[in-house]
Amino acid sequence: MSVKPLLYYLLDNQPKLHRHIQHIAATRKPIFCIIETEKTRDKLTTRTLEVFHNINGFNPE
């Protein structure tokens, strides 16, 4: 059995997918996390990258 890595860029405009990922993040600990904050002009942007292992049952569609 081979395991394929998955990478998803998630935005708030995908509510069903966003809720599913929030549930995974609330019930599992990430194996890796990076938080970046960037200030350009008068806009502050924060990006969070969390990597989770073994997210069985995840379907992005």
HELIX and SHEET records of a PDB file:
HELIX    1   1 PRO A   15  THR A   27  1                                  13    
SHEET    1   A 2 PHE A  32  THR A  40  0                                        
SHEET    2   A 2 LYS A  43  VAL A  51 -1                                        
END                                                                             
